[in-house]
């Protein structure tokens, strides 16, 4: 079996949706003739154990722990002491934010580079390694792979789940952007293949890497996660669920709230027969629900684990996706959509009027993608009517099954085979 070093910082992060892509690729590559050796930082996260997947931990300290003072007492426990009043803590917070812009270059995981490179180098020098893969974020993963490629000449695939300089969710000052762009160009000078998650993201990335081979590799759901997933509760009310971050208001549920408020005022739906559950980010939810007079219809639950999210999704009636209303968003597909496919539940997606997400939803027939209040009203009323009449059912077609992490791993396997 051929071996691939897989530099994947977030592999063990069970609370992150992106980690599912990393673990899914590692899980299914062995069925395709590739043994992954996953390089991860040694953190408080428990190492995920998967058959035929080797996980190798390296030392790791983040930027804050590296520079925060460590107590001289109880050195064995490495206990960190924090003191001071609220004013000094606010000052410290601002100072850390400024330091992040200046010193967290390219990211705050930069100090993982040296120990991870050393661990990977030892493996390469003692075993026959056929290829290297790295995945971001963080971008430090690609710096590690770059050095390994340069030192040993092993074929390298860099997977950009999030774009580097063209990521619309990250805003740096003009000086930092120039340094970042130069570093990106230098880092990928010797890469064999760049991958990203959609065709539109590929086209965007190709603008700054015109000579590089760039291949979109779509993510997916892991079929095993849903083999035993069953609905255990049935609500008497139409229940919609949103689980995830609202990115400080970039993902705005105002269209949803406005649509429900209008439908209630028009007597098209009954106020006490619809519920929206939010799990995760709580940004402005209470204030917005009060603004549209639907606070009694909105339940705010806070953060829960991925396993808990899955169970709540299975018990709900409609799965919500809320995206940023920005043209830059059209090249992305949020990872949550794949869980929606795996759950086999109707979807209501609210986001930019066109793009990769809308195309996926229309291709698979799993639900609605809307960008305005009138469209949202039609979708909600359709789901509401079906729920209280003929029954609300999942309508995904045969294309939905293509979005499996088995296929994601298969696509990476093909790329690896082509470059070795």
Buried (B, 14 or more C-beta within 10 A) or exposed (E): EBBBBBBBBBBBBBEBBBBBBBBBBBBBBBEBEBBBBBBBBBBEBEBBEBEBBBBBBBEBBBBEEEEEEEEEEEEEEEEEEEEEEEEEEEEEEEEBEEBBEEEBBBBBBBBBBEBBBEBBBEBBEEEEBBBBBBBBBBBBBBBBBBBBBEEBEBBBBBBBBBBBBBBBBBEEEEEBEEEBBEBBEEBBEEBBBBBBBBBBBBEBBBEBBEEBBBBBBBBBBBEEBBEEBEEEEEEEBBBBBBBBBBBEEBBBBBBBBBBBBBBBEEEEBEBEBBBBBBBBBEBBBEEBBEBBBBBEBBBBBEBBEBEEBBBBBBBBBBBBBBBBBEEBBBBBBBBBBBBBBBBBBBBBBBBBEEBBBBBBBEEBEBBBBBBEBEBBBBBBBBBBBBBBEEEBEBEBEEBBBEBBBBBBBBBBBEBBBEBE
